[in-house]
Amino acid sequence: MDVDSTLIKQEVIELLAAHAGREAEVAAVTEAAMRGELDFTQSLHHRVKALAGLPVSVIGEVGARIELSEGAEVLVKEFQADGHAVAVVSGGFSQVLAPLAESLQLTHARANLLGTADGVLTGTVEGPVVDRAAKARSLREWAAGLGIDMRHTIAVGDGANDLDMLAAAALGVAFNAKPAVQAAAGAVLNLPNLDVVRHFVKL
């Protein structure tokens, strides 16, 4: 699954940008990127620059404000109870995702790493950006590592950054997604309840 606006209700980068007083600016760029109008990597670097100088403590503050999507915990727990692997890959940030992934006991989790130095955010992303190609690679890598045939995979996302991942999976589910994503997905879910995804597959 994707994380922001899929597993969770919020867009983490917008919560972080609010601390810098630049939420509206960052939200506009996020929206355009999710519609596929901007290159994701370029848009991410642009948005992260707005965070430069914020204390690292804002990461914990934002983490405490995150809300899981309705039914997200039910979906994860029921798939896990039936012996399935559950993983997330995010264009967001690993410092925020890691505690959430641990609490849900996810099989795998991958996201971007915010640059930090001397107790503040540097306004940079360290290492390769988790873009749409990286999301699809993650799905294939994790499935192969677990001995799972791609015919037995499902992917869920909402933005243009999820398109390759949705196409790679046996079933790609658009969750309250942008029009371009809904048009490309194998299944479309326009309800707030993420656990409905359970009914698209045979457990």
N, C-alpha and C positions, 0 to 999 in steps of 0.2 A: 504493500500500500504506500501511497503518498502520505505525507504527514499533515502539512498545513492545509486547512480547509477540507481535509479528508478524515484522517484519524482524529485530528483536533479541530476545534471550531475556528481558531484564529489563524492569522498570518503572523508568525513570530517576528519577522523583520519589521512589521508595522508597529508591534508592541515595543520593540527596541527603539524604533525611530521616534516614538512618542516621547521618550525620555530626552531626545535631542530637540524636541519641538518641530520635527520635520515629518510628522506622520502623514499629512495630506500629500506632500510631495512624493514620499516613498510609496504610498498606497497607489498613486496614479501610475507610477512606473510598474509596480507589481501587477496591477490590473492589465496593463498593456502587454506585459510579458506573458501573462496567463492566457491572454487571447491569441498569442502567437504573433503579435505585431512587432515585438522586439526580440533580438537575440538574447537568450536567457543569461548567458555568461556575462555579456556586456552589461545587461541591466542589473545583474547581481552586484558586479563591481561598483556600478554607479550608486546603487542603494546603500551598499555597505560603507561607502565613503562618508555617508551622512552620519554614521555612528562613531566616527573618529573622536577620541577624547572622552567618551563616556566611561565611567568607572566599571570595572569588571563585575562589580556587585549587581549591576542592572540585570545580568543574566539570570541570577537567582530570583530577583524580583519578578522578572517576566515568567520564569518557569513556574512560579507560584500562582500565576494568573491563568495558566493554560487550562482549558476545559476540553475534555474528550468529547467528541461528537456523540450524539445520542446513539446508544446501542453499540458503541465502539468496544467497550470492555466485554460486553456479552459476546460480540462477534469473535474477539480474540480468544476468550476463554473457551468457547464452545468448539472452535476449530482445534485449539490445543488439546482439549479433552478427548477429541476424536483422533488424536495422533498426528495432526497436520502441523507443518512448520508455518509460522507467521512471521513475516519480516516487513520492515519499512525502509524506504529509501527517500531521502528528502533533499530538496534544494535549500532547506533551512540550515540549521546549525547544530553541530554535534554536542556542543556544551549544553544546549537546551534539551536536545533529544535524548541524550544518554540516561538521565535519571528516569525519564518516562519509559524508555525501552526496558530499563531494569525493573521498574515497578510492574510492568505488564509481562515480564519474562519473555520478551520477544526472542525469536531464534536468531535474527540478524537485524542490525540497524546501521545505516550509513547516512552521513550528512556532511556538510561543509564545516570547516574549522575556522572560526573567527580568529583573526590575528590579535594578540594581546602583548603588551609590554609595559612594565612598570605600573601594573595595576589598572591600566586603561585599555580600551579597544583601540586598535591602530587604524581601523577603517579599511582593513584588507582581509582577504580570504587566503588562508595558507593551503598550498597544494592545489591539485587539479579540482576544478569545480564539478560538483555533482549536477550535470545537465541531463537532458533527455536521453542522450546516448549512454551515459553512465548509469542511468536508472535501468535501462534495458539490459546492459551488461551485468548489473548486479543481480537481476532476476535470473539470468542464465547461469551466472557463476554460482549463486546459492543453490539453485535447483540441481546443478551438476554435482556440487559438493555433497548434497544430501541424497544423491541417487534418485532424484525425482525427474521423471520424463516431463518435458515441456507440455505435453498433452494433458498433464495433470496440474497445471498452474492457473492461477487467477490473479489478475492485477486490478487495483482500484485507484482511481485518481480523478482530478478535477480540472487540471490546466494543461496547456500546450506542452509543458515540460514532461508530461506523463504519456504523451502520444506513443513514443517508441516502446515504452514498457507495456502499455495496453495492447499494442500490436504484437508484441513478442509472446504474450501469455495466450494460453488456450482460450481464455475468456477475459476480455478487457471490459471493465465496468466503469462507466462515467458516473461519478457521484456528484450531483448538483453542479454539473460541469459547464464549462464554456461551450457555446454552440459548436465550435470546430471539434471539440472533444466528443460531444454527444454524437455528432455525425460519424465519427470514426470508430466509436466503441461498439462492442458486440452486445452490450446491455446498457441500459440507461436507467439510473435511479434518481428521480427527482423528489425525494422525500428526505426529511432530516434524520431518518433512522438508518444508521450504517449497518445494523445487524440484519437488515433485509437481504443483504448480500448472501447470507447463509442459504437462502431459498433458491439461489441461482445454480447451486451445485449440489451434487449428491454426496452427502457426508459419509 
